[in-house]
């Protein structure tokens, strides 16, 4: 019996070959959809840029050692990378983490990318602001409660439905404004990316 290694040259391809041939283009589309460069994906997965490029172009055969870190980076099941039908529980189980300065946050983004979303529950951090700076750009939407935001020389109180947007290189600090927990939705761009909001134009009444 012939094995794949010694099969005749004119033998038809194995039945799984067409599935493997689609892995590279699927990986390339997924990376483009996420807005990631090969360099950024290489840093996340530990796979070299040249290997990632060859994998996407079909010059490198996909293997479990390559697909597992990519599935982890994209936060998708391994089946999604090889084109298997979607099965399983669609619910997302979120894990809360402690904020160093008080409160908790839950990462909402399941994939790497320039913008990351978080839900934060901010507690009372006292009345004396401890201003910090770091690279990035942040957009904060108050879901519930009252948020005190100190931004450079500004000292603001935001209520439900109000939004703040600022460059995190400016000295800033935030806390509960009344001692009760505040629920906040946060979008953060580590490299200074801003959120773009598209709104429908206001319809003018007919004359």
C-alpha positions, 0 to 999 in steps of 0.5 A: 500500500502506498503512503503519502510519502511514496504515492505516485506523482499523478495521484489525487491530493489527500481529501484534507489537502483542500482544507489545509490549502484554505488555512493560509488565506483564512489566517491572512483575512483574519489578521487584516480584519483585526488590523494587525501587522505581522510584527505585532502578531509575531510579538504576541505569538512568538512566531517569526514574521517570516514564518507567519508570512509563509504560513499565510501565503501557503508556503509553510504547512500549518501545524498544531504548534503554529495554529495553537498560539495563533488561535490564542492570539486571535481568541478564537477556537482552533476550529475557526482557523481550519474552517470547521463548522461552528459548534459549542456554547456561544456564551462568553465567560468574562473574568474580573480583575482587581484594579491596583488603585481600587475596584475591578475591571473586566476585559470585553475585547476577545481579540488583540487590536489597537483598541481594547474595551473594558468594563470598570467598577470604580470605588472611592479612592479618596479625595486627594488625586494621585495624578498619573500619565502613560501612553495611550488615549482613553474614552470613558462612558459612565453607565451608573453612578457618579465619576470624578475625573481630574484631568490636568487642571480640570476637575469634573463630575460625570453622571450616567450617559456622560462621556470623557475622551482624553490623551492619557499622557495628560496627568489624570485620576478618577474615582467615585464622586460620592463614595458609591461604586461607579460603573464605566465602559472604557475604550483604550488605545495603547498607541494613542488610537482614538474612537471614531463615532459615526452618527446619522445626520440630523434630518431637517424638517421639510419647509 
